[in-house]
Amino acid sequence: MATEIREFIKVVAVFEEGIRPVKFKWKGRVYPIKEITCRWASKEGSATIMHFSVTDGAALFEITYNQASLRWTLEEVEV
């Protein structure tokens, strides 16, 4: 079961041939991204939102990157 979070997070990402998040920090803890299981884009007004379903090997997270505000958000967690 997924739990909605919707909190801004800090992300280390590689911007080369697209965007690839590498790790993120949430509530003082760093989560290494072992795999991107899915990626897609949506629109929020004129902003493009990049969605990433990622795992640290223990939980599944949905994180988003707003290309207009340049902010990362942890949308939900599934353990």
N, CA, C and O atoms as CSV, one atom per row, in Angstrom:
chain,resi,resn,atom,element,x,y,z
A,1,MET,N,N,0.831,-1.181,0.000
A,1,MET,CA,C,0.000,0.000,0.000
A,1,MET,C,C,0.878,1.248,0.000
A,1,MET,O,O,1.837,1.340,0.767
A,2,ALA,N,N,0.550,2.195,-0.853
A,2,ALA,CA,C,1.334,3.418,-0.984
A,2,ALA,C,C,0.854,4.474,0.010
A,2,ALA,O,O,-0.341,4.604,0.276
A,3,THR,N,N,1.811,5.221,0.549
A,3,THR,CA,C,1.519,6.325,1.456
A,3,THR,C,C,1.882,7.630,0.771
A,3,THR,O,O,3.020,7.804,0.337
A,4,GLU,N,N,0.938,8.542,0.668
A,4,GLU,CA,C,1.188,9.837,0.043
A,4,GLU,C,C,2.029,10.692,0.979
A,4,GLU,O,O,1.745,10.774,2.174
A,5,ILE,N,N,3.075,11.334,0.433
A,5,ILE,CA,C,3.988,12.151,1.224
A,5,ILE,C,C,3.908,13.624,0.794
A,5,ILE,O,O,3.580,14.494,1.601
A,6,ARG,N,N,4.205,13.890,-0.465
A,6,ARG,CA,C,4.183,15.244,-1.058
A,6,ARG,C,C,5.034,16.254,-0.279
A,6,ARG,O,O,4.540,17.294,0.157
A,7,GLU,N,N,6.315,15.931,-0.116
A,7,GLU,CA,C,7.263,16.827,0.552
A,7,GLU,C,C,8.427,17.115,-0.383
A,7,GLU,O,O,8.868,16.245,-1.134
A,8,PHE,N,N,8.923,18.365,-0.325
A,8,PHE,CA,C,10.105,18.703,-1.108
A,8,PHE,C,C,11.300,17.942,-0.552
A,8,PHE,O,O,11.433,17.769,0.659
A,9,ILE,N,N,12.173,17.486,-1.461
A,9,ILE,CA,C,13.362,16.732,-1.070
A,9,ILE,C,C,14.561,17.270,-1.827
A,9,ILE,O,O,14.415,18.003,-2.805
A,10,LYS,N,N,15.742,16.903,-1.369
A,10,LYS,CA,C,16.985,17.218,-2.077
A,10,LYS,C,C,17.402,15.977,-2.840
A,10,LYS,O,O,17.356,14.867,-2.309
A,11,VAL,N,N,17.812,16.166,-4.097
A,11,VAL,CA,C,18.156,15.044,-4.962
A,11,VAL,C,C,19.494,15.299,-5.641
A,11,VAL,O,O,19.769,16.412,-6.091
A,12,VAL,N,N,20.316,14.270,-5.711
A,12,VAL,CA,C,21.512,14.292,-6.543
A,12,VAL,C,C,21.109,13.597,-7.838
A,12,VAL,O,O,20.654,12.453,-7.828
A,13,ALA,N,N,21.285,14.308,-8.957
A,13,ALA,CA,C,20.867,13.756,-10.246
A,13,ALA,C,C,21.912,14.059,-11.308
A,13,ALA,O,O,22.666,15.027,-11.207
A,14,VAL,N,N,21.939,13.219,-12.318
A,14,VAL,CA,C,22.804,13.406,-13.473
A,14,VAL,C,C,21.925,13.928,-14.603
A,14,VAL,O,O,20.932,13.302,-14.971
A,15,PHE,N,N,22.301,15.077,-15.145
A,15,PHE,CA,C,21.569,15.680,-16.254
A,15,PHE,C,C,22.390,15.465,-17.519
A,15,PHE,O,O,23.114,16.353,-17.969
A,16,GLU,N,N,22.260,14.273,-18.077
A,16,GLU,CA,C,22.980,13.905,-19.287
A,16,GLU,C,C,22.087,12.948,-20.060
A,16,GLU,O,O,21.740,11.877,-19.561
A,17,GLU,N,N,21.719,13.325,-21.262
A,17,GLU,CA,C,20.761,12.535,-22.040
A,17,GLU,C,C,19.485,12.332,-21.235
A,17,GLU,O,O,18.998,11.210,-21.102
A,18,GLY,N,N,18.950,13.420,-20.701
A,18,GLY,CA,C,17.770,13.364,-19.847
A,18,GLY,C,C,18.155,13.572,-18.394
A,18,GLY,O,O,19.213,14.127,-18.098
A,19,ILE,N,N,17.307,13.132,-17.503
A,19,ILE,CA,C,17.526,13.292,-16.065
A,19,ILE,C,C,17.558,11.912,-15.418
A,19,ILE,O,O,16.682,11.080,-15.653
A,20,ARG,N,N,18.585,11.681,-14.597
A,20,ARG,CA,C,18.674,10.405,-13.875
A,20,ARG,C,C,18.977,10.685,-12.409
A,20,ARG,O,O,20.111,11.023,-12.070
A,21,PRO,N,N,17.976,10.551,-11.527
A,21,PRO,CA,C,18.243,10.728,-10.099
A,21,PRO,C,C,19.137,9.603,-9.574
A,21,PRO,O,O,18.975,8.444,-9.953
A,22,VAL,N,N,20.075,9.953,-8.705
A,22,VAL,CA,C,21.050,9.004,-8.175
A,22,VAL,C,C,20.783,8.686,-6.702
A,22,VAL,O,O,20.885,7.534,-6.280
A,23,LYS,N,N,20.442,9.713,-5.928
A,23,LYS,CA,C,20.088,9.532,-4.514
A,23,LYS,C,C,19.288,10.740,-4.065
A,23,LYS,O,O,19.326,11.796,-4.697
A,24,PHE,N,N,18.553,10.572,-2.953
A,24,PHE,CA,C,17.797,11.696,-2.429
A,24,PHE,C,C,17.828,11.689,-0.908
A,24,PHE,O,O,18.067,10.658,-0.280
A,25,LYS,N,N,17.581,12.858,-0.328
A,25,LYS,CA,C,17.580,13.021,1.115
A,25,LYS,C,C,16.178,13.395,1.567
A,25,LYS,O,O,15.580,14.350,1.072
A,26,TRP,N,N,15.667,12.618,2.519
A,26,TRP,CA,C,14.338,12.855,3.070
A,26,TRP,C,C,14.386,12.620,4.569
A,26,TRP,O,O,14.816,11.561,5.025
A,27,LYS,N,N,13.945,13.606,5.329
A,27,LYS,CA,C,13.921,13.543,6.795
A,27,LYS,C,C,15.285,13.174,7.376
A,27,LYS,O,O,15.376,12.363,8.298
A,28,GLY,N,N,16.345,13.775,6.830
A,28,GLY,CA,C,17.692,13.580,7.354
A,28,GLY,C,C,18.389,12.307,6.928
A,28,GLY,O,O,19.537,12.074,7.306
A,29,ARG,N,N,17.720,11.484,6.151
A,29,ARG,CA,C,18.316,10.219,5.706
A,29,ARG,C,C,18.548,10.249,4.202
A,29,ARG,O,O,17.721,10.769,3.452
A,30,VAL,N,N,19.673,9.690,3.760
A,30,VAL,CA,C,19.992,9.615,2.332
A,30,VAL,C,C,19.589,8.237,1.809
A,30,VAL,O,O,19.948,7.208,2.381
A,31,TYR,N,N,18.837,8.243,0.710
A,31,TYR,CA,C,18.367,7.013,0.078
A,31,TYR,C,C,19.068,6.854,-1.273
A,31,TYR,O,O,18.803,7.633,-2.188
A,32,PRO,N,N,19.949,5.871,-1.418
A,32,PRO,CA,C,20.571,5.628,-2.721
A,32,PRO,C,C,19.547,4.991,-3.657
A,32,PRO,O,O,18.795,4.105,-3.251
A,33,ILE,N,N,19.521,5.438,-4.894
A,33,ILE,CA,C,18.589,4.868,-5.875
A,33,ILE,C,C,19.288,3.728,-6.594
A,33,ILE,O,O,20.225,3.944,-7.361
A,34,LYS,N,N,18.825,2.514,-6.340
A,34,LYS,CA,C,19.418,1.332,-6.956
A,34,LYS,C,C,18.867,1.088,-8.356
A,34,LYS,O,O,19.557,0.545,-9.218
A,35,GLU,N,N,17.598,1.501,-8.577
A,35,GLU,CA,C,16.977,1.257,-9.884
A,35,GLU,C,C,15.840,2.250,-10.121
A,35,GLU,O,O,15.072,2.571,-9.214
A,36,ILE,N,N,15.752,2.723,-11.353
A,36,ILE,CA,C,14.586,3.495,-11.794
A,36,ILE,C,C,13.680,2.486,-12.475
A,36,ILE,O,O,14.017,1.963,-13.537
A,37,THR,N,N,12.530,2.210,-11.868
A,37,THR,CA,C,11.649,1.172,-12.393
A,37,THR,C,C,10.704,1.685,-13.476
A,37,THR,O,O,10.224,0.914,-14.308
A,38,CYS,N,N,10.440,2.996,-13.460
A,38,CYS,CA,C,9.546,3.575,-14.458
A,38,CYS,C,C,9.771,5.081,-14.483
A,38,CYS,O,O,10.159,5.675,-13.477
A,39,ARG,N,N,9.524,5.698,-15.642
A,39,ARG,CA,C,9.593,7.153,-15.760
A,39,ARG,C,C,8.542,7.622,-16.746
A,39,ARG,O,O,8.261,6.950,-17.738
A,40,TRP,N,N,7.963,8.779,-16.466
A,40,TRP,CA,C,6.960,9.359,-17.357
A,40,TRP,C,C,6.875,10.857,-17.094
A,40,TRP,O,O,7.447,11.351,-16.122
A,41,ALA,N,N,6.172,11.572,-17.945
A,41,ALA,CA,C,6.030,13.024,-17.815
A,41,ALA,C,C,4.555,13.391,-17.789
A,41,ALA,O,O,3.715,12.701,-18.368
A,42,SER,N,N,4.256,14.494,-17.104
A,42,SER,CA,C,2.902,15.039,-17.089
A,42,SER,C,C,3.012,16.561,-17.148
A,42,SER,O,O,4.108,17.116,-17.068
A,43,LYS,N,N,1.889,17.218,-17.287
A,43,LYS,CA,C,1.851,18.680,-17.323
A,43,LYS,C,C,1.086,19.193,-16.114
A,43,LYS,O,O,0.080,18.613,-15.709
A,44,GLU,N,N,1.567,20.272,-15.553
A,44,GLU,CA,C,0.886,20.979,-14.477
A,44,GLU,C,C,0.888,22.446,-14.899
A,44,GLU,O,O,1.853,23.171,-14.654
A,45,GLY,N,N,-0.206,22.876,-15.539
A,45,GLY,CA,C,-0.207,24.192,-16.168
A,45,GLY,C,C,0.765,24.173,-17.327
A,45,GLY,O,O,0.674,23.321,-18.210
A,46,SER,N,N,1.704,25.120,-17.324
A,46,SER,CA,C,2.707,25.152,-18.404
A,46,SER,C,C,3.968,24.378,-18.038
A,46,SER,O,O,4.867,24.231,-18.866
A,47,ALA,N,N,4.042,23.879,-16.798
A,47,ALA,CA,C,5.240,23.166,-16.333
A,47,ALA,C,C,5.186,21.688,-16.698
A,47,ALA,O,O,4.141,21.045,-16.600
A,48,THR,N,N,6.329,21.165,-17.120
A,48,THR,CA,C,6.469,19.728,-17.334
A,48,THR,C,C,6.980,19.110,-16.042
A,48,THR,O,O,7.961,19.573,-15.459
A,49,ILE,N,N,6.299,18.053,-15.604
A,49,ILE,CA,C,6.689,17.333,-14.390
A,49,ILE,C,C,7.227,15.966,-14.814
A,49,ILE,O,O,6.526,15.186,-15.459
A,50,MET,N,N,8.468,15.690,-14.448
A,50,MET,CA,C,9.074,14.398,-14.724
A,50,MET,C,C,8.861,13.503,-13.502
A,50,MET,O,O,9.237,13.864,-12.387
A,51,HIS,N,N,8.260,12.340,-13.721
A,51,HIS,CA,C,7.974,11.383,-12.653
A,51,HIS,C,C,8.962,10.224,-12.736
A,51,HIS,O,O,9.288,9.749,-13.824
A,52,PHE,N,N,9.435,9.773,-11.570
A,52,PHE,CA,C,10.347,8.638,-11.500
A,52,PHE,C,C,9.861,7.698,-10.409
A,52,PHE,O,O,9.648,8.117,-9.271
A,53,SER,N,N,9.690,6.449,-10.748
A,53,SER,CA,C,9.429,5.406,-9.766
A,53,SER,C,C,10.785,4.762,-9.514
A,53,SER,O,O,11.390,4.187,-10.419
A,54,VAL,N,N,11.261,4.864,-8.261
A,54,VAL,CA,C,12.617,4.407,-7.941
A,54,VAL,C,C,12.591,3.510,-6.717
A,54,VAL,O,O,11.654,3.551,-5.920
A,55,THR,N,N,13.633,2.697,-6.579
A,55,THR,CA,C,13.747,1.845,-5.404
A,55,THR,C,C,15.153,1.934,-4.827
A,55,THR,O,O,16.139,2.107,-5.544
A,56,ASP,N,N,15.210,1.810,-3.497
A,56,ASP,CA,C,16.499,1.726,-2.808
A,56,ASP,C,C,16.805,0.276,-2.458
A,56,ASP,O,O,17.767,-0.007,-1.744
A,57,GLY,N,N,15.984,-0.639,-2.963
A,57,GLY,CA,C,16.141,-2.054,-2.682
A,57,GLY,C,C,15.196,-2.543,-1.597
A,57,GLY,O,O,14.975,-3.747,-1.461
A,58,ALA,N,N,14.631,-1.609,-0.817
A,58,ALA,CA,C,13.722,-1.986,0.263
A,58,ALA,C,C,12.323,-1.412,0.074
A,58,ALA,O,O,11.335,-2.043,0.447
A,59,ALA,N,N,12.239,-0.219,-0.502
A,59,ALA,CA,C,10.955,0.460,-0.693
A,59,ALA,C,C,10.878,1.030,-2.102
A,59,ALA,O,O,11.890,1.187,-2.785
A,60,LEU,N,N,9.656,1.334,-2.517
A,60,LEU,CA,C,9.415,1.945,-3.824
A,60,LEU,C,C,8.957,3.374,-3.580
A,60,LEU,O,O,8.058,3.612,-2.773
A,61,PHE,N,N,9.571,4.325,-4.273
A,61,PHE,CA,C,9.270,5.743,-4.105
A,61,PHE,C,C,8.854,6.337,-5.444
A,61,PHE,O,O,9.367,5.933,-6.488
A,62,GLU,N,N,7.931,7.291,-5.421
A,62,GLU,CA,C,7.673,8.104,-6.603
A,62,GLU,C,C,8.188,9.496,-6.285
A,62,GLU,O,O,7.727,10.149,-5.350
A,63,ILE,N,N,9.165,9.942,-7.090
A,63,ILE,CA,C,9.686,11.292,-6.946
A,63,ILE,C,C,9.416,12.044,-8.244
A,63,ILE,O,O,9.361,11.451,-9.322
A,64,THR,N,N,9.249,13.351,-8.124
A,64,THR,CA,C,8.972,14.163,-9.312
A,64,THR,C,C,9.926,15.348,-9.370
A,64,THR,O,O,10.416,15.834,-8.350
A,65,TYR,N,N,10.171,15.794,-10.592
A,65,TYR,CA,C,10.998,16.975,-10.839
A,65,TYR,C,C,10.185,17.958,-11.663
A,65,TYR,O,O,9.785,17.652,-12.786
A,66,ASN,N,N,9.940,19.144,-11.104
A,66,ASN,CA,C,9.209,20.191,-11.806
A,66,ASN,C,C,10.212,21.005,-12.601
A,66,ASN,O,O,11.052,21.691,-12.018
A,67,GLN,N,N,10.138,20.942,-13.930
A,67,GLN,CA,C,11.121,21.611,-14.775
A,67,GLN,C,C,10.974,23.130,-14.769
A,67,GLN,O,O,11.897,23.828,-15.190
A,68,ALA,N,N,9.846,23.661,-14.305
A,68,ALA,CA,C,9.668,25.112,-14.219
A,68,ALA,C,C,10.245,25.661,-12.914
A,68,ALA,O,O,10.982,26.647,-12.925
A,69,SER,N,N,9.906,25.016,-11.780
A,69,SER,CA,C,10.372,25.506,-10.475
A,69,SER,C,C,11.727,24.918,-10.082
A,69,SER,O,O,12.377,25.411,-9.160
A,70,LEU,N,N,12.154,23.859,-10.784
A,70,LEU,CA,C,13.408,23.144,-10.504
A,70,LEU,C,C,13.384,22.493,-9.114
A,70,LEU,O,O,14.425,22.364,-8.471
A,71,ARG,N,N,12.207,22.089,-8.659
A,71,ARG,CA,C,12.037,21.469,-7.345
A,71,ARG,C,C,11.744,19.979,-7.487
A,71,ARG,O,O,11.035,19.550,-8.398
A,72,TRP,N,N,12.303,19.208,-6.569
A,72,TRP,CA,C,12.031,17.780,-6.471
A,72,TRP,C,C,11.038,17.542,-5.344
A,72,TRP,O,O,11.091,18.210,-4.311
A,73,THR,N,N,10.137,16.596,-5.542
A,73,THR,CA,C,9.132,16.260,-4.534
A,73,THR,C,C,9.057,14.744,-4.372
A,73,THR,O,O,9.056,14.002,-5.355
A,74,LEU,N,N,8.995,14.295,-3.117
A,74,LEU,CA,C,8.700,12.902,-2.844
A,74,LEU,C,C,7.186,12.805,-2.778
A,74,LEU,O,O,6.559,13.322,-1.854
A,75,GLU,N,N,6.611,12.142,-3.758
A,75,GLU,CA,C,5.145,12.065,-3.874
A,75,GLU,C,C,4.562,10.967,-2.981
A,75,GLU,O,O,3.602,11.192,-2.244
A,76,GLU,N,N,5.163,9.771,-3.060
A,76,GLU,CA,C,4.646,8.679,-2.245
A,76,GLU,C,C,5.695,7.594,-2.026
A,76,GLU,O,O,6.688,7.502,-2.747
A,77,VAL,N,N,5.438,6.771,-1.002
A,77,VAL,CA,C,6.316,5.669,-0.625
A,77,VAL,C,C,5.485,4.413,-0.489
A,77,VAL,O,O,4.373,4.439,0.038
A,78,GLU,N,N,6.039,3.307,-0.973
A,78,GLU,CA,C,5.386,2.000,-0.814
A,78,GLU,C,C,6.411,1.037,-0.241
A,78,GLU,O,O,7.455,0.797,-0.848
A,79,VAL,N,N,6.113,0.483,0.935
A,79,VAL,CA,C,7.057,-0.454,1.572
A,79,VAL,C,C,6.491,-1.855,1.613
A,79,VAL,O,O,7.145,-2.771,2.111
